[in-house]
Amino acid sequence: MSEIKDKLKDLVENGMIPEVEAYLDDLHILLAEGKQSEDDELAVTEMESLLVELQNVLAVIEEDKTEDSEYQRIYDYISQNLEDHEH
């Protein structure tokens, strides 16, 4: 596996997916307690969609049929969004 695929896989598996799952767990607690807002309900839908997309990225990496430039583009996109979110 190329270096960029390894970096992307690590970012998705060990960074993004655990964070999304933890956030979803928190949101589901709010839902179970009936303390959710409309924004929280929307966030659940968006986070579930994001989780599916992240799982799809991992599936594409495993298929190993994509050019490294595409993996680099995805890695850069995720990294930039993480950086923007932190600020």
N, CA, C and O of each residue as an XYZ file, in Angstrom:
348
protein
N       0.849     -1.173      0.000
C       0.000      0.000      0.000
C       0.893      1.234      0.000
O       1.897      1.286      0.710
N       0.521      2.213     -0.793
C       1.329      3.422     -0.886
C       1.222      4.238      0.402
O       0.322      4.034      1.216
N       2.148      5.150      0.559
C       2.191      5.975      1.766
C       0.919      6.801      1.925
O       0.392      6.902      3.033
N       0.415      7.392      0.847
C      -0.778      8.225      0.954
C      -2.000      7.382      1.322
O      -2.861      7.846      2.070
N      -2.088      6.168      0.815
C      -3.203      5.297      1.191
C      -3.124      4.939      2.671
O      -4.141      4.907      3.364
N      -1.915      4.672      3.149
C      -1.721      4.384      4.575
C      -2.128      5.579      5.435
O      -2.802      5.423      6.454
N      -1.709      6.771      5.013
C      -2.042      7.987      5.767
C      -3.546      8.229      5.773
O      -4.120      8.565      6.809
N      -4.182      8.058      4.620
C      -5.624      8.269      4.523
C      -6.368      7.235      5.356
O      -7.297      7.575      6.089
N      -5.963      5.975      5.247
C      -6.610      4.916      6.015
C      -6.478      5.181      7.515
O      -7.440      5.011      8.264
N      -5.311      5.590      7.944
C      -5.093      5.901      9.363
C      -5.959      7.080      9.798
O      -6.585      7.033     10.857
N      -5.998      8.123      8.996
C      -6.804      9.303      9.318
C      -8.276      8.936      9.461
O      -8.946      9.384     10.391
N      -8.772      8.125      8.544
C     -10.184      7.751      8.562
C     -10.474      6.772      9.694
O     -11.406      6.979     10.471
N      -9.675      5.702      9.792
C      -9.927      4.650     10.789
C      -9.683      5.099     12.219
O     -10.466      4.788     13.116
N      -8.603      5.827     12.432
C      -8.191      6.148     13.794
C      -8.512      7.574     14.216
O      -8.375      7.923     15.388
N      -8.936      8.394     13.270
C      -9.265      9.777     13.587
C     -10.728     10.083     13.381
O     -11.463     10.354     14.330
N     -11.136     10.035     12.141
C     -12.483     10.471     11.789
C     -13.585      9.548     12.312
O     -14.521     10.012     12.964
N     -13.482      8.265     12.035
C     -14.565      7.351     12.427
C     -14.770      7.338     13.947
O     -15.915      7.435     14.389
N     -13.724      7.222     14.762
C     -13.968      7.256     16.211
C     -14.606      8.574     16.684
O     -15.452      8.562     17.577
N     -14.208      9.694     16.097
C     -14.793     10.974     16.485
C     -16.264     11.055     16.100
O     -17.095     11.506     16.888
N     -16.582     10.618     14.887
C     -17.969     10.644     14.423
C     -18.819      9.710     15.288
O     -19.927     10.068     15.688
N     -18.301      8.518     15.572
C     -19.051      7.573     16.395
C     -19.279      8.115     17.811
O     -20.362      7.946     18.371
N     -18.274      8.758     18.384
C     -18.417      9.337     19.722
C     -19.465     10.456     19.720
O     -20.284     10.547     20.635
N     -19.434     11.296     18.698
C     -20.408     12.377     18.587
C     -21.808     11.799     18.409
O     -22.763     12.282     19.016
N     -21.930     10.772     17.583
C     -23.237     10.121     17.402
C     -23.738      9.511     18.710
O     -24.928      9.586     19.013
N     -22.844      8.914     19.477
C     -23.238      8.357     20.780
C     -23.810      9.452     21.674
O     -24.842      9.261     22.318
N     -23.134     10.604     21.710
C     -23.622     11.732     22.513
C     -24.989     12.204     22.036
O     -25.878     12.488     22.839
N     -25.144     12.283     20.722
C     -26.428     12.719     20.167
C     -27.537     11.721     20.467
O     -28.666     12.111     20.763
N     -27.217     10.435     20.390
C     -28.229      9.416     20.692
C     -28.646      9.460     22.164
O     -29.795      9.161     22.488
N     -27.733      9.824     23.044
C     -28.078      9.992     24.461
C     -29.084     11.127     24.612
O     -30.073     11.004     25.334
N     -28.817     12.239     23.916
C     -29.763     13.361     23.955
C     -31.137     12.934     23.446
O     -32.164     13.281     24.029
N     -31.140     12.179     22.354
C     -32.407     11.697     21.791
C     -33.143     10.795     22.781
O     -34.354     10.917     22.963
N     -32.405      9.898     23.412
C     -33.014      8.959     24.362
C     -33.597      9.687     25.572
O     -34.610      9.272     26.136
N     -32.941     10.775     25.956
C     -33.409     11.550     27.108
C     -34.441     12.595     26.712
O     -34.998     13.274     27.575
N     -34.700     12.730     25.415
C     -35.663     13.714     24.945
C     -35.178     15.142     25.057
O     -35.986     16.068     25.117
N     -33.873     15.335     25.086
C     -33.288     16.669     25.264
C     -32.734     17.257     23.968
O     -32.027     18.264     23.996
N     -33.048     16.644     22.852
C     -32.476     17.061     21.585
C     -33.187     18.300     21.031
O     -34.367     18.537     21.289
N     -32.429     19.071     20.271
C     -33.004     20.193     19.528
C     -33.186     19.754     18.077
O     -32.771     18.659     17.699
N     -33.799     20.598     17.279
C     -33.921     20.284     15.857
C     -32.534     20.167     15.225
O     -32.312     19.332     14.348
N     -31.608     21.010     15.676
C     -30.240     20.949     15.159
C     -29.589     19.606     15.492
O     -28.853     19.049     14.678
N     -29.861     19.096     16.678
C     -29.302     17.793     17.070
C     -29.848     16.683     16.186
O     -29.109     15.783     15.787
N     -31.138     16.743     15.879
C     -31.750     15.730     15.017
C     -31.135     15.778     13.620
O     -30.882     14.739     13.010
N     -30.899     16.979     13.121
C     -30.255     17.140     11.819
C     -28.815     16.633     11.875
O     -28.335     16.003     10.933
N     -28.134     16.911     12.982
C     -26.748     16.470     13.147
C     -26.653     14.953     13.119
O     -25.696     14.408     12.567
N     -27.627     14.258     13.704
C     -27.622     12.787     13.685
C     -27.649     12.298     12.244
O     -26.864     11.430     11.864
N     -28.544     12.852     11.451
C     -28.654     12.451     10.052
C     -27.360     12.728      9.301
O     -26.876     11.887      8.544
N     -26.809     13.911      9.518
C     -25.563     14.273      8.825
C     -24.391     13.401      9.266
O     -23.585     12.988      8.431
N     -24.284     13.118     10.548
C     -23.178     12.307     11.056
C     -23.307     10.860     10.598
O     -22.302     10.209     10.312
N     -24.528     10.354     10.526
C     -24.717      8.991     10.020
C     -24.316      8.909      8.551
O     -23.716      7.923      8.123
N     -24.642      9.932      7.787
C     -24.228      9.977      6.379
C     -22.717     10.064      6.254
O     -22.116      9.396      5.414
N     -22.108     10.890      7.092
C     -20.650     11.021      7.073
C     -19.982      9.695      7.422
O     -18.984      9.317      6.809
N     -20.527      9.000      8.393
C     -19.965      7.708      8.786
C     -20.007      6.717      7.618
O     -19.046      5.980      7.396
N     -21.104      6.698      6.881
C     -21.208      5.830      5.709
C     -20.165      6.223      4.668
O     -19.518      5.358      4.079
N     -20.003      7.521      4.442
C     -19.010      7.992      3.472
C     -17.594      7.592      3.895
O     -16.788      7.186      3.059
N     -17.298      7.704      5.168
C     -15.976      7.311      5.662
C     -15.755      5.806      5.487
O     -14.658      5.373      5.135
N     -16.783      5.030      5.731
C     -16.680      3.584      5.517
C     -16.482      3.275      4.035
O     -15.772      2.334      3.682
N     -17.108      4.063      3.179
C     -16.914      3.900      1.738
C     -15.479      4.218      1.338
O     -14.915      3.550      0.472
N     -14.888      5.227      1.956
C     -13.492      5.556      1.676
C     -12.604      4.364      2.025
O     -11.707      4.009      1.261
N     -12.853      3.754      3.169
C     -12.068      2.573      3.555
C     -12.256      1.433      2.563
O     -11.300      0.730      2.238
N     -13.475      1.247      2.083
C     -13.736      0.189      1.105
C     -12.969      0.446     -0.188
O     -12.420     -0.485     -0.779
N     -12.927      1.687     -0.627
C     -12.192      2.040     -1.849
C     -10.698      1.787     -1.655
O     -10.024      1.297     -2.561
N     -10.191      2.118     -0.484
C      -8.771      1.868     -0.197
C      -8.488      0.365     -0.280
O      -7.480     -0.048     -0.852
N      -9.372     -0.442      0.286
C      -9.180     -1.888      0.275
C      -9.238     -2.456     -1.141
O      -8.527     -3.412     -1.452
N     -10.079     -1.876     -2.002
C     -10.162     -2.341     -3.389
C      -8.869     -2.054     -4.143
O      -8.500     -2.788     -5.059
N      -8.196     -0.998     -3.757
C      -6.898     -0.627     -4.329
C      -6.954     -0.460     -5.848
O      -6.053     -0.902     -6.560
N      -8.026      0.188     -6.341
C      -8.176      0.396     -7.775
C      -8.185      1.876     -8.145
O      -8.539      2.234     -9.269
N      -7.799      2.729     -7.211
C      -7.840      4.171     -7.423
C      -6.417      4.716     -7.455
O      -5.520      4.206     -6.782
N      -6.238      5.744     -8.239
C      -4.926      6.385     -8.350
C      -4.547      7.067     -7.031
O      -5.410      7.545     -6.295
N      -3.253      7.100     -6.751
C      -2.770      7.763     -5.548
C      -3.161      9.236     -5.521
O      -3.373      9.800     -4.447
N      -3.256      9.858     -6.681
C      -3.634     11.275     -6.720
C      -5.042     11.487     -6.155
O      -5.314     12.524     -5.549
N      -5.925     10.526     -6.345
C      -7.273     10.641     -5.790
C      -7.252     10.463     -4.279
O      -7.966     11.163     -3.562
N      -6.439      9.533     -3.792
C      -6.282      9.371     -2.345
C      -5.713     10.645     -1.739
O      -6.131     11.073     -0.663
N      -4.760     11.245     -2.434
C      -4.162     12.489     -1.950
C      -5.212     13.590     -1.893
O      -5.259     14.357     -0.931
N      -6.058     13.671     -2.924
C      -7.108     14.687     -2.959
C      -8.061     14.506     -1.773
O      -8.431     15.484     -1.122
N      -8.455     13.272     -1.492
C      -9.363     12.993     -0.376
C      -8.680     13.319      0.946
O      -9.289     13.925      1.828
N      -7.434     12.925      1.084
C      -6.684     13.199      2.312
C      -6.583     14.702      2.544
O      -6.820     15.179      3.654
N      -6.234     15.448      1.500
C      -6.110     16.903      1.617
C      -7.442     17.532      1.989
O      -7.487     18.440      2.818
N      -8.528     17.060      1.385
C      -9.863     17.589      1.654
C     -10.239     17.374      3.124
O     -10.702     18.297      3.794
N     -10.037     16.156      3.614
C     -10.369     15.861      5.010
C      -9.485     16.678      5.945
O      -9.974     17.264      6.911
N      -8.198     16.718      5.664
C      -7.272     17.467      6.512
C      -7.636     18.945      6.573
O      -7.606     19.555      7.642
N      -7.977     19.515      5.424
C      -8.349     20.934      5.373
C      -9.622     21.180      6.171
O      -9.718     22.167      6.899
N     -10.595     20.291      6.039
C     -11.838     20.445      6.800
C     -11.602     20.320      8.295
O     -12.219     21.038      9.082
N     -10.723     19.423      8.693
C     -10.386     19.295     10.110
C      -9.717     20.566     10.606
O     -10.034     21.058     11.689
N      -8.804     21.091      9.825
C      -8.094     22.318     10.198
C      -9.069     23.492     10.301
O      -8.993     24.280     11.244
N      -9.971     23.611      9.348
C     -10.964     24.692      9.355
C     -11.893     24.560     10.559
O     -12.291     25.562     11.154
N     -12.232     23.333     10.913
C     -13.147     23.091     12.032
C     -12.502     23.447     13.361
O     -13.189     23.882     14.285
N     -11.189     23.269     13.467
C     -10.477     23.567     14.704
C     -10.382     25.067     14.959
O     -10.224     25.492     16.103
N     -10.473     25.855     13.923
C     -10.337     27.306     14.099
C     -11.645     27.926     14.323
O     -11.732     29.142     14.492
